[in-house]
Amino acid sequence: MNFVVVGAGAWGTAFALHLARAGHAVALAPRRPEQAKVLATTRENFDYLPGLPLPPGVAIVAELGLALPGADVVFLACPAQALRETCGRVGAALPAGGRLKIVLSLAKGLELGTHLRPSEVIAAALPEFLVGALSGPTNAGEVARGLPAAMVLATARADDCALEVQAAISGATLRVYTSGDLAGVEFGGCLKNIYAIAAGCCDGLKLGDNTKAALLTRALAEMVRVGVALGAKAETFYGLSGFGDLVATCHGGWSRNREFGQRLGEGQRVGELIAHRKTVVEGYQTTASFAELCAAKKIGAPILREMHAILFEGQPPAAALAALMGRGLKRETTVPFVEGQPNA
């Protein structure tokens, strides 16, 4: 199959390397022309994925119009807040009567203002194509080096095309499962970034393993509660795009969201950390979107609420911990969500 990956950050570059290793024709299309020029010249992404040369099988294209005519599948590997603009560029560059079948998101975040999931943004901008998302516990550097990983591919509807893509991108180093719960897969990928910031705060405060284990356990329960209230299936959050991604992102030394939270726990200010970053911390804006959603729908999400207070209201991480520990005592339950009850 012919693939186009739009966006040449660490994850877009890593996935292009994986596709080339699997023997597919791959065009990597950076969102900035100047980055395309550098990658084409140096054949290495020094800014986002240094030390891993781009093989001849990865073509670098500066203009989408040169890559899209032969594409069967397009992966969008851009930040969630840039997704609508990127879809517009893809739509403008698509040829009439092309062979493109499916557009898949690699993004993990909700669009600010609309609170739409990535696949919903894509579907609104490119309604003629099957849309979906590929998610799971995948560190870009490890995937780029060919270390074993597993992911889940979810689409808006059952379609043979999804099975073709599953077979095409699976292999010795990547096992791909399919899911019909697109909302659950995307919500899991979004929410885990929020809890990874919280886990980082625990690391920065040097609270120890007991605290972090308790946080992740309650974070998973909260993920299920929030996701089910928003229309997802509970079981999805116990899979790769939920629990799997939560564990990897909250523990990985490579995790941008966890590292961001650690710096907050060590006493650095949110504004300074955001202003001086080259890479995007998706959990930051995602916290704002989910806090608004949960407030509007009256969904109990105490960890998320405290993270919003840290990120947007100036609350110290230690104070958020005290607020969580001082909540009213209750019975632990395995029921993730009961209609009409916050169950927090």
Beta strands, then each sheet from edge to edge (+ up, - down):
strand 1: 2-6
strand 2: 25-29
strand 3: 58-60
strand 4: 73-76
strand 5: 102-105
strand 6: 130-135
strand 7: 149-155
strand 8: 174-179
sheet 1: 3+ 2+ 1+ 4+ 5+ 6+ 7- 8-
end
